[in-house]
Amino acid sequence: MIPTDHRVLFQFTDAVHGARRIDSYQELLAEFEALPDLCDR
């Protein structure tokens, strides 16, 4: 996935490609809630 800062790996560290590691999907909830609601368009 490009850009590389958008790559998210669950409980896996990727030192080669620079993906972001998360240990819980809870870590993503605040980011998802901050996204605009596209259903109102």
CORWO-V876993 format. One record per pair of residues at least 12 apart in sequence whose ideal C-beta (glycine too) atoms are under 8 Angstrom apart, sorted by the first residue. I is the first residue (numbers start at 1). GAP is how many residues later the second one is. D is the distance in whole Angstrom. If there is no record, write none. Layout:
i->I gap->GAP d->D
i->I gap->GAP d->D
//
This chain:
i->4 gap->13 d->7
i->4 gap->14 d->5
i->4 gap->15 d->7
i->5 gap->13 d->8
i->5 gap->15 d->7
i->7 gap->12 d->4
i->7 gap->13 d->6
i->8 gap->12 d->5
i->8 gap->13 d->8
i->8 gap->14 d->6
i->8 gap->20 d->7
i->9 gap->12 d->6
i->9 gap->13 d->7
i->10 gap->12 d->6
i->10 gap->13 d->8
i->10 gap->15 d->7
i->11 gap->12 d->6
//
